[in-house]
Amino acid sequence: MAQEKMDRRVRRTKTLLLQGLIQLMDEKDVKDISVKELSDLADINRGTFYLHYSDVYDMLGQIEESLFQEFNDILERDLAINGIGPVISKPVLLDLFIFLDRNRALARALINSPSILLADEPTGNLDPKNSWDIMKLLEEINESGTTVVVVTHNREIVNAMQKRVVTMKKGVIISDEEEGAYIDDED
């Protein structure tokens, strides 16, 4: 019985903290949110916050991990039931939409105005027109004040964008140019 009460209290505390974090992230960047401010808004003691998280970034990381785990569980459950491979059925789509609706406020807060956006091969497997549409969108995001890091092997895009280019080879930076260009891979 005591364990059940503790679990309920922990869930309530984490829910209050999550609601407070969502509210604060709607107003400001996560880097500007203090534990004191979040604890005061959630009306909990800072010591209670530190029982669960080491700082706001740890809290955000745990929340993101939990969301991704729940999302993957929905997909894996459907694939296990169907047994037919990566085909998404109507029931799993419904589960995914319910998941997205339930986490709408958190998702909006997470993507509202990030200070940095990492795009890993955002144009991979896209036709040239859609690739350029994606790059224009990323450029607009960058112009609005977000640092955008694009990882790509697309020579045409790298050369046309004329942005800062950091080239790595085997995990080591070999070049960092302000208006760089694609460097051929030479052994």
C-alpha positions as CSV (number, residue, x, y, z in Angstrom):
1,M,0.0,0.0,0.0
2,A,2.8,2.5,0.9
3,Q,4.5,1.7,-2.5
4,E,1.2,2.4,-4.3
5,K,0.9,5.8,-2.6
6,M,4.5,6.7,-3.3
7,D,4.0,5.8,-7.0
8,R,0.9,8.0,-7.2
9,R,2.7,10.9,-5.5
10,V,5.7,10.5,-7.8
11,R,3.4,10.5,-10.9
12,R,1.6,13.6,-9.6
13,T,4.9,15.4,-8.9
14,K,6.3,14.5,-12.4
15,T,3.0,15.6,-14.0
16,L,3.1,18.9,-12.2
17,L,6.7,19.4,-13.3
18,L,5.9,18.5,-16.8
19,Q,3.0,20.9,-17.0
20,G,5.2,23.6,-15.6
21,L,8.0,22.9,-18.0
22,I,5.5,23.0,-21.0
23,Q,4.2,26.3,-19.8
24,L,7.7,27.8,-19.3
25,M,8.9,26.5,-22.7
26,D,6.0,28.2,-24.4
27,E,7.3,31.5,-22.9
28,K,11.1,31.0,-23.2
29,D,14.0,28.9,-24.3
30,V,14.8,25.9,-22.1
31,K,18.3,27.3,-21.4
32,D,16.6,30.2,-19.6
33,I,14.5,28.0,-17.3
34,S,15.8,27.5,-13.8
35,V,15.0,24.7,-11.4
36,K,13.7,27.3,-8.9
37,E,11.4,28.9,-11.4
38,L,10.0,25.5,-12.5
39,S,9.6,24.2,-8.9
40,D,7.8,27.4,-7.9
41,L,5.5,27.2,-10.8
42,A,4.8,23.5,-10.1
43,D,4.4,24.4,-6.4
44,I,6.9,21.7,-5.2
45,N,10.1,21.9,-3.2
46,R,13.3,22.1,-5.2
47,G,14.6,19.2,-3.1
48,T,11.7,17.1,-4.5
49,F,12.7,18.1,-8.1
50,Y,16.3,16.9,-7.4
51,L,14.9,13.5,-6.2
52,H,13.9,12.9,-9.8
53,Y,16.2,15.0,-12.0
54,S,19.6,16.5,-11.8
55,D,18.6,19.7,-13.7
56,V,16.1,20.9,-16.3
57,Y,18.1,19.3,-19.2
58,D,18.0,15.9,-17.4
59,M,14.3,16.3,-17.0
60,L,13.8,17.2,-20.6
61,G,16.0,14.3,-21.7
62,Q,14.0,11.8,-19.6
63,I,10.8,13.2,-21.0
64,E,12.0,12.9,-24.6
65,E,13.3,9.4,-24.0
66,S,10.0,8.3,-22.5
67,L,8.1,9.8,-25.5
68,F,10.3,8.1,-28.0
69,Q,10.0,4.8,-26.1
70,E,6.2,5.0,-26.0
71,F,6.1,5.9,-29.8
72,N,8.4,2.9,-30.6
73,D,6.3,0.6,-28.4
74,I,3.2,1.5,-30.4
75,L,5.0,0.7,-33.7
76,E,6.5,-2.5,-32.4
77,R,3.2,-3.7,-30.9
78,D,1.5,-3.3,-34.3
79,L,4.3,-4.9,-36.2
80,A,4.3,-7.9,-33.8
81,I,0.5,-8.2,-34.2
82,N,0.5,-8.0,-38.0
83,G,3.7,-9.9,-38.5
84,I,3.8,-8.6,-42.0
85,G,6.7,-6.1,-41.7
86,P,6.7,-2.3,-41.9
87,V,3.1,-1.8,-42.9
88,I,1.2,0.6,-40.6
89,S,-2.5,-0.4,-40.1
90,K,-5.4,1.7,-39.2
91,P,-5.3,0.7,-35.5
92,V,-1.7,1.7,-35.2
93,L,-2.4,5.0,-37.0
94,L,-5.1,5.6,-34.5
95,D,-2.8,4.8,-31.6
96,L,-0.2,7.2,-33.1
97,F,-2.7,10.0,-33.5
98,I,-3.9,9.5,-29.9
99,F,-0.3,9.5,-28.7
100,L,0.4,12.7,-30.7
101,D,-2.8,14.4,-29.4
102,R,-2.0,13.4,-25.8
103,N,1.5,14.9,-26.1
104,R,0.6,17.9,-28.3
105,A,1.5,20.6,-25.8
106,L,4.8,19.0,-25.0
107,A,5.7,18.5,-28.7
108,R,4.8,22.2,-29.4
109,A,7.0,23.3,-26.6
110,L,9.9,21.1,-27.7
111,I,9.8,22.3,-31.3
112,N,8.5,25.8,-30.8
113,S,11.8,27.7,-31.0
114,P,14.8,25.5,-30.5
115,S,18.2,27.3,-30.1
116,I,19.8,24.6,-32.3
117,L,18.3,22.2,-34.9
118,L,20.3,19.2,-36.0
119,A,19.2,17.8,-39.4
120,D,20.9,14.5,-40.3
121,E,20.7,13.9,-44.0
122,P,17.4,15.8,-44.4
123,T,17.4,15.4,-48.1
124,G,18.3,11.8,-48.3
125,N,16.1,9.8,-50.6
126,L,14.3,13.0,-51.8
127,D,13.9,14.2,-55.4
128,P,15.9,17.4,-56.2
129,K,12.8,19.7,-56.0
130,N,11.8,18.4,-52.5
131,S,15.5,18.5,-51.4
132,W,15.7,22.2,-52.3
133,D,12.3,22.9,-50.6
134,I,13.7,21.3,-47.4
135,M,16.9,23.3,-47.6
136,K,15.0,26.6,-48.2
137,L,12.9,25.8,-45.1
138,L,16.1,25.1,-43.0
139,E,17.6,28.4,-44.3
140,E,14.4,30.3,-43.2
141,I,14.7,28.6,-39.7
142,N,18.3,29.7,-39.6
143,E,17.4,33.3,-40.5
144,S,14.9,33.4,-37.7
145,G,17.7,32.9,-35.2
146,T,18.0,29.1,-34.8
147,T,21.4,27.5,-35.3
148,V,20.9,24.9,-38.0
149,V,23.5,22.0,-38.4
150,V,23.0,20.0,-41.5
151,V,24.8,16.7,-42.0
152,T,24.9,15.8,-45.7
153,H,26.9,14.1,-48.4
154,N,25.0,16.1,-51.1
155,R,27.8,17.9,-53.0
156,E,25.3,20.1,-55.0
157,I,23.6,21.4,-51.9
158,V,26.8,22.1,-49.9
159,N,28.3,24.0,-52.8
160,A,25.1,26.0,-53.6
161,M,24.3,27.0,-50.0
162,Q,27.7,28.7,-49.5
163,K,27.4,28.4,-45.7
164,R,29.9,27.4,-43.1
165,V,31.2,23.9,-43.9
166,V,32.8,21.7,-41.4
167,T,34.3,18.6,-43.0
168,M,35.0,15.4,-41.0
169,K,36.9,12.3,-42.0
170,K,36.9,9.3,-39.7
171,G,35.5,11.4,-36.9
172,V,38.2,14.1,-37.1
173,I,37.5,17.6,-38.4
174,I,39.8,18.2,-41.4
175,S,38.3,21.5,-42.5
176,D,36.2,24.4,-41.2
177,E,35.4,27.1,-43.8
178,E,33.0,30.1,-43.4
179,E,31.7,29.9,-47.0
180,G,33.0,26.4,-47.7
181,A,32.5,23.9,-50.4
182,Y,32.3,20.1,-50.6
183,I,35.7,18.5,-50.2
184,D,36.3,15.4,-52.3
185,D,37.0,12.2,-50.3
186,E,40.6,11.4,-51.0
187,D,42.5,8.7,-49.1
